[in-house]
Amino acid sequence: VLVNPIKRVYLALESWFNMSFGTEWNPLYHLGTLSFFLFWVILVTGIYLFIPFHGSLAGAHASVEYITHDQWYAAGVMRSLHRYASDAVIVTVLLHMFKEFASGRYHGFRWFSWVTGIPNLWTIVTLGITGYWLVWDELAQYVAVGSARLMDAIPLLSGAMTRNFVAGEMTDRFFILIEFLHLLGQPLALAFFLWLHVKRLSNVEINPPRGLAIGTLLALTILSLIEPAVSHAPADLAKVPQVIQLDWFYLNIYPLIDIWPEGQVWILVLGITWFITLMPWMTFKRDGAKAVVDLDHCNGCELCFDDCPFDAISVQARTDGAKFEKEVVVNPDLCAACGICAGSCPSSNPFRSRKEELKTGIDMPQQPVDMMRTQTNEAIASMEGDVKILVYGCNHGLNVERLDTKDTKGVKLLCSGMLPPTLVEYALKNGADGVLVTGCRDNDCFYRFGNRWIKQRFAGERKPILRGRADRDRIRVHGGAETDKDRIENDLNIFRADLLKKKQAEAQLAESTQQDEASQGEGS
């Protein structure tokens, strides 16, 4: 099957991490929440370091040396944690961006989250740069002078910044300004941009799994003990630093300032920034038709509102004079066209008369619930064999039609989360021996929560639930990407064997019961 080669590489990386961490703790599935956790580590260690830190030209380096060497067991570890967590957050943020790009999760309705992620990256990098200034060692001097040269390339400043770094001209006032930016101004800006970044999402998660968080903190602590962060010699504006150990995560553009004019460095940096920002509009892919509300079948239960991953559904007072108090409204600009809302609607009951068109309170024009019922009937009718398995699959996971055999047929869905639980029960009662639901990989749903919601509905933990009368032994949920065909086929074969054993056991039980009844009849 043709898969984007960039995505194929990333999926292979995910698989490798799954073998090491499992799907629940795989850091590649939690890059966003892991970044938030690292921000907390940076914040807590930063506050701790602020207490013994002296924010002045004369006292900054000496206080950092005291932190590093005299209190190596406490403040020194905190400094190293602060440094390595800051580096780690650059890694997680860049991996997060690469993952969204490789998975195609950056265009269409997702443009807002992609674009608002750019100022977050800028703020994180500049926050790290001002952090290096505060140490006021030779590296800080190198960064400060380089930053001043970049700023002076902006026409409005015209040399004003560089004059601050002439020997004997640097003042505590300017140093305190940088300290204020690092401790308050930039963190507040970052908090705002992070809020903006997730503004169009619902059920936002900012905490990684506990085990992953503990493991990350433990790894950073061990690194801090093995390789403590240390300073260069004190800054001296009368001398040019000779040997500098750069932090390439934050300071990678500074060597360019030594070989290129500052204006060209700006052109490169801003050019890359604008290119990344405009990427959502460089593709011709479009979102599908948006969800449509049918008030004649909507009772305002709010289940679709609760389940929508992208905050596209709102609840308002009834406008059609019906007896219900509320109705839902879809914002098409925010709608992902995932269909999860259709799977949430309790009106999506396929057990109505087949002669009647199946209507529901909220539906997808490109694949209405009535069409899903028709596709289910057609798939069941086309199967033959001892065990008939119906496979519902997500368009962004494995193409389930690749699993088709004489006794197995697939029905493609916009998202596994759009599958009404009652449709699974309907399939089992109308000829399917088993139902397999396969979506994206666990914890990696293209639409955030599709595979999670379907599992919770089947487990009776989220409405609408799979009713108790449905035989759970005849239902499986399995996540898998486009490249996971062999693994899904293997699980499908195990499922088929289990169903065959179950069917044979039921047949033997029925035969035994008939024989017992016949014996009792003869005895009477």
C-alpha positions in Angstrom: 0.0 0.0 0.0 1.2 3.5 -0.8 2.0 5.4 2.3 3.7 8.8 2.6 7.4 7.9 3.0 7.8 10.5 5.8 4.8 9.0 7.6 6.2 5.5 7.1 9.4 6.5 8.8 7.6 8.0 11.7 5.3 5.0 12.0 8.4 2.8 12.1 9.8 5.0 14.9 6.6 4.7 16.8 6.6 0.9 16.5 10.1 0.8 17.8 9.2 2.9 20.8 6.1 0.8 21.4 8.4 -2.2 21.8 10.3 -0.4 24.5 7.6 1.6 26.3 4.3 0.0 25.3 1.4 2.0 23.8 0.4 3.7 27.1 3.9 5.2 27.9 5.2 5.7 24.4 6.5 9.3 24.5 5.7 9.8 20.8 2.0 9.5 21.6 2.3 12.1 24.4 4.6 14.8 22.9 2.2 17.6 23.7 1.5 16.6 27.3 5.2 15.8 27.8 6.1 19.3 26.7 3.7 20.7 29.2 5.2 18.5 31.9 8.7 19.8 31.0 7.5 23.4 31.3 6.4 22.6 34.8 9.9 21.2 35.6 11.5 24.3 34.1 9.2 26.5 36.1 9.7 24.8 39.4 13.5 24.6 39.1 13.6 28.2 37.8 11.8 29.5 40.9 14.1 27.5 43.1 17.2 28.9 41.3 15.9 32.5 41.6 16.2 32.4 45.4 20.1 32.2 45.5 20.6 34.0 42.2 22.0 37.6 42.3 20.6 39.6 39.3 23.5 41.9 38.7 26.6 42.1 36.5 28.9 41.7 39.5 26.9 39.0 41.3 25.3 36.9 38.6 28.3 34.6 37.7 29.4 34.2 41.3 26.0 33.2 42.4 25.6 30.7 39.6 29.0 29.2 40.6 27.9 29.0 44.2 24.7 27.2 43.0 26.7 24.8 40.8 29.7 23.9 43.1 28.9 24.8 46.7 25.4 23.5 46.6 25.9 20.8 43.9 23.7 18.3 45.8 20.6 20.6 45.7 20.7 23.9 43.8 23.3 22.4 41.4 21.0 19.5 40.5 18.2 22.0 40.1 20.3 24.0 37.7 21.1 20.9 35.6 17.5 19.9 35.7 16.5 23.3 34.5 19.1 23.1 31.6 18.3 19.6 30.5 14.5 20.0 30.7 14.8 23.1 28.6 16.8 21.2 26.0 14.2 18.3 26.2 11.3 20.6 25.5 12.9 21.7 22.2 13.1 18.0 21.3 9.5 17.3 22.2 8.2 20.4 20.5 10.1 19.7 17.2 9.0 16.0 17.3 5.5 17.2 17.9 5.6 19.4 14.8 7.2 16.7 12.7 4.6 14.1 13.8 1.7 16.5 12.9 3.3 17.1 9.5 4.1 13.5 8.8 0.5 12.5 9.7 -1.1 15.3 7.7 -2.5 16.9 10.8 -1.6 20.5 10.0 -3.9 21.7 7.2 -7.6 22.2 6.7 -9.4 22.8 10.0 -6.2 22.3 11.8 -4.5 25.3 10.4 -5.1 27.4 13.5 -3.3 25.0 15.8 -0.4 24.7 13.4 0.0 28.5 12.9 -0.3 29.3 16.7 2.4 26.8 17.4 4.9 28.9 15.6 5.0 31.8 18.1 5.2 29.1 20.9 8.5 27.9 19.3 9.8 31.4 18.9 9.0 32.2 22.5 10.6 29.0 23.9 13.8 29.7 21.9 14.1 33.3 22.9 13.3 32.3 26.5 16.3 30.0 26.4 18.5 32.7 24.9 17.7 35.2 27.7 18.3 32.4 30.2 21.9 32.0 29.0 22.4 35.8 29.3 21.7 35.6 33.0 24.6 33.3 33.8 26.9 36.2 32.5 29.8 34.0 31.6 31.7 33.9 28.3 28.9 32.0 26.6 26.4 34.6 27.8 28.7 37.4 26.5 28.9 35.6 23.1 25.1 35.3 23.0 24.5 38.8 24.2 26.8 40.4 21.6 25.4 38.2 18.8 21.9 39.1 19.8 22.7 42.7 19.9 24.1 42.5 16.4 20.9 40.8 15.2 18.8 43.4 16.8 20.8 46.3 15.4 20.2 44.9 11.9 16.6 46.0 12.4 16.4 49.6 10.9 14.5 51.1 13.9 17.3 50.2 16.3 20.3 51.2 14.2 23.2 50.3 16.6 21.5 51.1 19.9 21.8 47.5 21.2 25.5 47.0 20.4 26.5 50.1 22.4 25.4 48.3 25.6 28.2 45.8 25.2 31.1 48.2 24.7 33.6 47.6 27.5 32.7 49.6 30.5 29.2 50.6 29.1 27.2 47.6 30.3 24.9 48.5 33.2 22.9 46.6 35.8 19.8 48.4 34.4 20.0 46.6 31.1 20.8 43.3 32.9 17.8 43.7 35.1 15.7 44.3 32.0 16.8 40.9 30.5 16.1 39.3 33.9 12.6 40.8 33.9 12.0 39.4 30.4 13.2 36.0 31.3 11.4 35.7 34.6 8.1 37.3 33.8 7.6 38.8 30.3 8.5 35.8 28.2 6.8 33.2 30.5 3.6 35.2 30.4 3.8 35.4 26.6 4.4 31.7 26.4 1.4 31.0 28.7 -0.8 33.1 26.4 0.5 31.4 23.2 0.0 27.9 24.7 -3.6 28.8 25.6 -4.1 30.1 22.1 -2.6 26.9 20.7 -5.2 24.7 22.3 -8.1 27.1 22.2 -9.9 25.2 19.5 -9.6 21.9 21.2 -11.9 20.3 23.7 -11.1 17.9 26.5 -7.5 19.3 26.5 -5.0 17.1 28.3 -1.8 18.7 29.7 -0.6 15.9 31.9 1.3 12.9 30.5 0.7 9.4 31.9 2.1 9.3 35.4 4.6 6.6 34.6 6.0 8.5 31.6 6.2 11.7 33.7 8.1 9.9 36.5 10.4 8.2 34.1 11.2 11.4 32.3 12.0 13.2 35.6 14.1 10.3 36.7 16.1 10.3 33.5 16.7 14.0 33.6 17.8 13.7 37.3 20.2 10.9 36.5 21.6 13.0 33.6 22.0 16.0 35.9 24.0 13.9 38.4 26.2 12.3 35.8 26.8 15.4 33.6 26.1 18.5 35.7 25.6 21.8 33.8 28.6 24.1 34.3 29.5 27.7 33.3 32.3 29.2 31.3 34.7 31.8 32.7 33.1 35.1 33.8 32.2 37.5 31.0 34.7 40.2 30.2 33.6 42.7 27.6 37.3 43.7 27.0 38.1 40.3 25.7 36.7 38.1 22.9 35.8 34.6 24.1 38.1 32.0 22.5 36.4 28.6 23.2 32.6 28.4 23.5 30.6 25.2 24.2 27.3 26.0 22.4 23.9 24.6 23.3 22.8 23.7 19.8 19.2 23.4 20.8 18.9 27.1 21.4 22.0 28.8 20.0 22.3 27.2 16.6 22.0 30.4 14.5 24.8 32.3 16.4 27.7 30.8 14.5 26.1 32.1 11.3 26.4 35.6 12.6 30.2 35.2 12.5 30.2 34.3 8.8 27.1 36.0 7.3 25.8 39.6 7.5 23.1 39.9 10.1 20.5 40.8 7.5 21.1 37.5 5.7 20.7 35.6 9.0 17.3 37.4 9.5 16.3 36.5 5.9 17.1 32.8 6.6 15.3 32.7 10.0 12.2 34.6 8.9 12.1 32.7 5.6 12.0 29.4 7.4 9.4 30.8 9.8 7.1 32.0 7.0 7.5 28.8 5.1 6.5 26.7 8.1 3.6 29.1 8.8 2.2 28.9 5.3 2.5 25.1 5.0 -1.2 24.4 5.7 -2.1 26.2 2.5 0.5 24.4 0.4 -1.6 21.3 0.0 -4.7 20.7 -2.1 -6.4 18.4 0.4 -9.8 19.5 1.7 -11.9 18.6 4.7 -15.0 16.6 4.0 -18.6 17.8 4.3 -19.3 19.1 7.8 -21.7 17.6 10.3 -25.4 18.6 9.9 -28.0 18.8 12.7 -31.5 17.5 12.2 -33.6 19.2 14.9 -36.5 16.8 14.2 -34.4 14.0 15.7 -32.3 16.0 18.2 -33.4 16.1 21.8 -30.5 18.3 23.0 -28.9 15.5 25.1 -25.4 17.1 24.6 -23.6 13.8 24.0 -22.2 15.1 20.7 -21.1 18.3 22.4 -19.3 16.2 25.0 -17.6 14.0 22.5 -16.5 16.6 19.8 -12.7 16.7 19.9 -12.4 20.1 18.3 -15.0 22.3 20.1 -17.1 22.5 16.9 -20.4 21.9 18.6 -22.2 24.3 20.9 -25.4 24.1 22.9 -28.1 26.8 22.8 -31.8 27.2 23.7 -34.3 25.5 21.4 -35.3 27.6 18.3 -37.9 25.3 16.7 -40.5 25.3 19.4 -40.0 21.6 20.2 -40.6 20.3 23.7 -36.9 19.9 24.4 -35.0 22.8 26.1 -31.8 22.6 24.1 -30.4 22.1 20.6 -26.9 21.7 19.3 -25.2 23.9 16.6 -22.2 23.0 14.5 -19.6 25.6 13.6 -18.4 24.4 10.2 -15.1 26.4 10.5 -14.1 24.2 13.4 -15.7 20.9 12.3 -13.2 18.2 11.4 -15.8 16.1 9.5 -14.8 13.1 11.6 -18.3 11.9 12.3 -17.7 11.2 16.0 -20.8 13.2 16.8 -22.9 10.8 14.7 -21.7 7.9 16.8 -22.6 9.8 19.9 -26.2 10.4 18.9 -28.7 8.1 20.7 -31.0 8.5 17.7 -28.6 6.5 15.6 -30.6 3.3 16.2 -30.4 0.9 13.2 -33.1 -1.4 14.6 -35.8 0.7 13.1 -37.6 -0.7 10.1 -35.3 -1.2 7.1 -37.9 0.3 4.9 -37.6 3.5 6.9 -34.6 5.8 6.2 -32.5 5.9 9.3 -32.5 9.5 10.6 -30.4 10.8 13.5 -30.0 14.1 15.3 -26.6 14.9 13.8 -25.1 13.2 10.8 -22.4 13.3 8.1 -23.6 14.0 4.6 -20.8 11.9 3.0 -21.6 8.8 5.1 -24.9 9.1 6.9 -25.8 6.5 9.5 -28.4 5.1 7.1 -25.6 4.4 4.6 -23.6 2.8 7.3 -26.5 0.4 8.0 -26.9 -0.3 4.3 -23.1 -1.0 4.0 -23.4 -3.3 7.0 -26.3 -5.3 5.5 -24.5 -5.6 2.1 -21.2 -6.7 3.7 -23.0 -9.4 5.8 -25.0 -10.6 2.8 -21.8 -11.0 0.7 -20.0 -13.2 3.3 -20.0 -17.0 3.3 -18.2 -19.5 5.5 -18.3 -21.0 9.0 -17.4 -17.8 10.7 -18.4 -14.4 9.3 -16.5 -11.4 10.6 -17.5 -7.8 9.8 -14.6 -5.3 10.1 -15.3 -1.6 10.7 -12.2 0.5 10.0 -11.1 4.1 10.1 -10.1 5.9 6.9 -6.9 7.0 8.6 -5.8 3.6 9.8 -5.5 0.4 7.8 -7.7 0.2 4.8 -10.1 -2.6 6.0 -10.9 -3.6 2.4 -7.4 -5.1 2.3 -8.7 -7.7 4.8 -11.6 -8.9 2.6 -11.9 -12.6 2.2 -15.0 -14.8 1.6 -15.8 -14.8 5.3 -14.5 -11.3 6.2 -15.7 -8.0 4.8 -14.7 -4.5 5.7 -16.8 -1.3 6.0 -14.8 2.0 5.9 -15.7 4.8 8.3 -14.5 8.4 8.5 -13.4 7.6 12.0 -13.9 4.5 14.3 -15.6 6.9 16.7 -18.5 7.5 14.3 -19.7 3.9 14.8 -22.9 3.8 16.9 -22.6 0.9 19.4 -26.1 -0.2 18.4 -24.9 -0.8 14.9 -22.4 -3.4 16.2 -25.3 -5.2 18.1 -27.4 -4.9 14.9 -24.6 -6.6 12.8 -24.3 -9.5 15.3 -28.1 -10.0 15.2 -28.3 -10.0 11.5 -25.7 -12.6 10.5 -22.3 -11.5 11.6 -20.6 -14.0 13.9 -18.1 -11.4 15.1 -17.3 -7.7 14.7 -13.8 -6.2 14.7 -13.4 -2.5 15.0 -10.0 -1.1 13.9 -9.0 2.5 14.0 -5.8 4.4 14.3 -3.1 3.1 16.7 -4.0 3.3 20.4 -3.4 6.8 21.8 -2.8 8.1 18.3 -6.2 8.8 16.8 -6.2 11.1 13.8 -9.2 12.9 15.3 -7.8 12.7 18.9 -10.5 10.6 20.7 -12.2 8.3 18.1 -10.7 5.0 19.3 -10.8 6.0 22.9 -14.5 6.9 22.8 -15.4 3.7 21.0 -13.6 1.6 23.7 -15.3 3.5 26.5 -18.8 3.1 24.8 -18.3 -0.7 24.4 -17.1 -0.9 28.1 -20.2 1.0 29.3 -18.1 3.9 30.5 -19.4 6.5 28.1 -22.8 7.1 26.5 -24.2 5.9 24.3 -23.1 2.5 25.7 -23.1 -0.9 24.1 -26.1 -2.6 25.6 -25.6 -5.5 28.0 -27.4 -8.0 25.7 -24.6 -7.7 23.1 -22.1 -10.6 23.4 -18.7 -9.0 24.2 -16.9 -12.2 23.2 -17.9 -11.6 19.6 -16.5 -8.0 19.6 -12.9 -6.9 19.3 -11.4 -3.4 19.1 -7.9 -3.2 17.6 -5.9 -0.1 16.6 -3.5 -0.2 13.7 -1.9 2.1 11.2 -1.6 1.7 7.4 1.6 -0.3 7.9 0.2 -2.7 10.5 -1.6 -5.1 8.2 0.3 -8.2 9.3 -0.4 -7.6 13.0 -4.1 -6.9 12.4 -4.4 -10.0 10.2 -2.8 -12.1 13.0 -5.2 -10.8 15.6 -8.1 -11.3 13.1 -7.0 -15.0 12.7 -6.9 -15.4 16.5 -10.4 -13.8 16.7 -11.7 -16.1 13.9 -10.4 -19.2 15.7 -12.0 -18.0 19.0 -15.3 -17.5 17.3 -15.1 -20.9 15.7 -14.5 -22.6 19.0 -17.3 -20.6 20.6 -19.7 -21.5 17.7 -18.7 -25.2 18.0 -19.2 -25.1 21.8 -22.6 -23.5 21.4 -23.6 -26.2 18.8 -22.5 -29.0 21.0 -24.4 -27.5 23.9 -27.5 -27.1 21.8 -27.2 -30.8 20.6 -26.7 -32.0 24.1 -29.7 -30.0 25.3 -31.8 -31.5 22.5 -30.7 -35.0 23.4 -31.5 -34.4 27.1 -35.0 -33.1 26.1 -35.5 -36.1 23.8 -34.4 -38.5 26.6 -36.8 -36.9 29.1 -39.6 -37.1 26.5 -39.0 -40.9 26.0 -38.9 -41.4 29.8 -42.3 -39.8 30.3 
